[in-house]
Amino acid sequence: MTYGRSCWRQITNCCTSTRALATLIIHSGSTISFWHDSWTGHKPLKEICPLLFKISTAKDGCITDLIIQTATGNDWHLTFRRELRASEFQQLPTLLQLIGSSPPALDPAPDIIKWPLTKSGMVGMARDSLILGRLSGTSFPRRSLGASGMNEIDEFSKENHDHHIT
């Protein structure tokens, strides 16, 4: 078995599963994608409102790219390539309900991805790979992690025996 491409293929195959488990905490909003990341729930907005995503002028924009400062505070600034058609207009209430009438309060701190399967919420490469392997139902190539990675997996297994992933 080769560990180059197959390793990354296994990682990308289980991204959907792992994204659903992570929580995004918005601070600056500069690293969380408005359409592609699951910041309003368990699905990205592009999957919930695909017609609006299709005509958005900011498909790859982060949250801060879609916020404008006004005299009364911050407001959403959603722009589309053309006027909405009836089918697209039907998705607008869903989008507005999910994002809220006002954008989240932003601060200069970096955005955070919190991992709920550990006590600290933080994980390292070896821990991620162990979890990814369990989620995808494959045996993640342990040899690619090296000796320090193997030790981290062993320590993770000992410390977190109550966090079984099946």
N, C-alpha and C positions, 0 to 999 in steps of 0.2 A: 504494500500500500504506500502511495506517495503522500507526503504531508504538506505539500505546497498548496496547490489549487483545491484539493479535496478538503483541506482544513478550512479554508475560507468559504468554500461552498457550504459546509456544515454550519458555519457561523451565520452566513446570510440566510440559510433556510429556516433558521429558528428565530430570526429577528422579530417577526410578528408576535411570536409568543412572549419574547422578553420585553418588547415594548409595552405590551398590555400589563406587565407586572410592575413597571417602573412608574414613578410619579415625577412629573416635572414641576419644579417650584420656580415661579417667575420672579425674578428680581429686576434685571436690566431689560429683559425681553429681547436682547440682541442676538441670542444664540438659539432661540426656540422658533422654529418655523411655524408661521401662522397656519398654513394649509397642510403641511406634511407631518408635523408632530402631533401627538395625542395629548394636547394640553387642556382640552375641555372635557375629557372623559377617556373612554377606552379606544376610540377610533379617531384617526385624523379627520379634520374638517373636509378634506378633499374627497373622502369616502362617504361622508354624510351628505354633503352638498356638491355632488360631482358636476352638475350643470353650472353652478356659480364658479367653481374652480376652473372649469374649462374656459370661461370668458374673463377671468380675473387678469388684471394687468400686473399683478404682483404674485405670480405663482410661487416664486422662490423667496418671497419676502419673509422676514422675521416679524415678530409681533410689533416691535418698535417701528418698522417700516409702514405699518398700517394704522398708526396713531398720529393725530395732528393736534397741536396745541391751539386752543381757542381762547377767547377772552374769559370764558367761564370754566376753563380747565381743559382736560384732554377728551377727545372724541375719536371714535373710529373713523378712518378714512379709507373706505372700501371703494376701489375703482374697477370698472369693467370696460372692456373694449367697445361696448355698444350698449344701448338701452336694453333692459331686461325684457325677455319674452314671457308669455304667460307661464310656461312650464318652469322657467328659471325663477320667476317672481314667487312661485309657490314654495321654493326652498328658502327664500329670504327670512320668513319668520323663524324657521328652525335654526338658521345660522345666528340670527340675532338673539334667540333664546339661549343658545349655547355660549356665545361670547359675552353676553350681557349688554346692557344699554350703555355702560361706561367701560372703557378699557381698564385693565388692572393697574393699580398704583405701582409705578416703577421706581427703582432705586439703583444706585451705581454698583451694587454687589453683583457678582456673576450668577447666572441662572444655575440651578442645581437639578441633577437627576438623582432621585432617592430610590434606592433599591430596597424593597420591603422584606426581602428574605434574610436580612442580617440585622443584628441588633443595632449596629451603628448606621446602617443605611448606605455604607460605602463598601465597595468590593474592589479587589485587585484582579490582575490578569488571570492568575491561576484559579481564583474563586469563580470569576466569570466563566472561564472555560469549563469548569466542573459543572456549573449550573446549566450552561448552554448544552453540554453533552447530555445531561439528564432530561432537559426539556425537549431536545430534538429526538431523543430515543436512540442516539448513536453513541459510540464510544469515542469521545473526543481524543485526539492523539496526544497522549500524555508526554511522549518523548519530545514533542515540539516545545514544551514548556521549560525544559532544562531542570537542573537539580534544585535551584531555588524555587521554581514553580511547583515542583513535586512536593517540596517541604511545605509550601503554603497550602496546597491541597490537603495534605495530611493533617496539618494544624487546623484547617477549616473543618475538616470532617470530625476531628476530636472535639473542637470547641462548639460546634453547631449541630451536634447529633440530633437535636430536637427539630431541626429544619429539614426534614426529609422531603425530597422532591421526587414524585413518582410519575 
